[in-house]
Amino acid sequence: MLKKLREKRAGLVAELRAIVETAEKEDRDLTAEEQTAFDEKKVEKDTLDKRIERLEGVDAASAALGEVVPAASRRSGIQRPNGPEAKKEFENIGEFLHAVRFNPDDQRLNFVESVGAAGEEDGLRAEMRMDDNASGGFMIPPQLRTTIMSVPPQDALVRPRANVIEAGSPPDASITMPALDQTGDNPENMFGGMQFSWIEEGGDKPETDAKLRNVTLTPHEIAGFVTITDKLLRNWAAASSFVENLMRQGVTAAEDYNFLRGDGNKKPLGVLNSDAMYWVNRATANQIGYTDLVNVVARLLMRGGQSPVWSLPQSALTQIATLQDPMGRYIWQANAVNGMAGQLLGYPLRWNNRAPALGSKGDVLLADWDDYLIKDGSGPFVAASEHVKFTSNKTVIKIFWNVDGAPWLTAPIKEENGYEVSPFVGLDVPA
């Protein structure tokens, strides 16, 4: 039974991957038909996951009835002699959270990094009981971390497209990246002030120094909380997919919002608040016109990087669907039956509920996120506490991690002919 279910799940995963890879190879978002097919297969796969987890749990419980497995004590860390090797990994995020909440002496937590209370000499300690120190937590094991922090382009706008710098060691240390200083008069401003001249044979080569500016990233802590019932958490096989999806969606939303709109004060500097933005004034207040969009594209830095992506709030859909060209013809008329196209003026279009409201500065953004830097820090960590919701038999789960982000540029680029462009172009209010 398990073998057939796993084979069926593997087939669904292959079909899901094929849908996504087809869209990514063409540098576009999913079409309406592809999104519908993707969602249907995803629901079918999630149902299979639950059935497989149930059967695996029953098989494991049955096997455990007739077998005594010597294991290391979490407190002593000593392996009992003449016994099988202790298990080191958790099957899924639900089982991991169950151990953190209900069984902090689980032998497998010996192999998970934990973070102690603030003020300890190195911030870490090899062993920590959750009921002894509510301010600490366990790092999510590496094999489970990817399910929380790795998100496909369809789920997040920035992280899958940005330049992500790994945590490194020490993970939360600042990192400084050089950026070319392209301010000043053209053409000397281009390429960080490097100057070129034609010289005769045997002549002296001129000296030139590149002007550099620094972009410093310091991972800042961000935390989220979720409350679930103890009954659900004890049934970790059933809770796993629910909690995993909840955490992934929460992490994605928290990061995406600040990579887009953060003010840089103990959080990432969002591109909309950075000096790297080039702003185009729209013709009419609260409106998005065809000419407005053309003017945005005209200021885009058109070289290198990934394919730029549009970001618009869903409230702009009506105006985009009824866009007219200068001749008064509806641009989307040919797509009225098949649904909205996934591109706008040749670039992929993302409906983004984290964008500013329609008519606000930055509601329309065209960005090449290859010029945005993300510095990961330590984490993610999780901690569980029953004290806050003790009387209602609920557990509060906290997830926290460290991250920073900022555009790689410090200003728009003035090209040799004086024309200004940027990888980040947004629509402003009327002049």
Order of alpha helices (4+ residues) and beta strands (2+ residues): alpha-alpha-alpha-beta-beta-beta-alpha-beta-beta-beta-beta-alpha-alpha-beta-alpha-beta-alpha-beta-beta-beta-beta-beta-beta-beta-beta-beta
